[in-house]
Amino acid sequence: MSESLLSWSRELLGALGPVRSRRMFGGHGLYVDEVFVALIAGGTLYLKVDDTTRGRFVDAGCQPFVYAKAGGQQGVMSYFNAPEEAMESPEQMLPWARLAMWSALRAKAAKA
């Protein structure tokens, strides 16, 4: 995992609030104000989605985070890669990061 991608991703998401990272899934989980909003795996930044926001990511041509499960099956998580243009600057990432934060907050509220 590229430390430069981790550093850049933290900067991209920083407009939402303080960002911290934690190793997981062979990559990193990214938290904003202790809310899990993104992950980095396989050299790609993935943002949290839910039923409310997934369509925006699909319309932008983004793909879900897919991983190998036991038995050769694939698992799909509620994370989609960030659009290419969003990776260029914090300003371009902000609307996508907000969608990820809203999705993560709804998921957290549903668990409570």
Summary of the structure (lengths in Angstrom):
residues: 112
radius of gyration: 13.2
end to end distance: 32.7
largest distance: 41.8
contacts: 325
relative contact order: 0.20
helix: 45%
strand: 33%
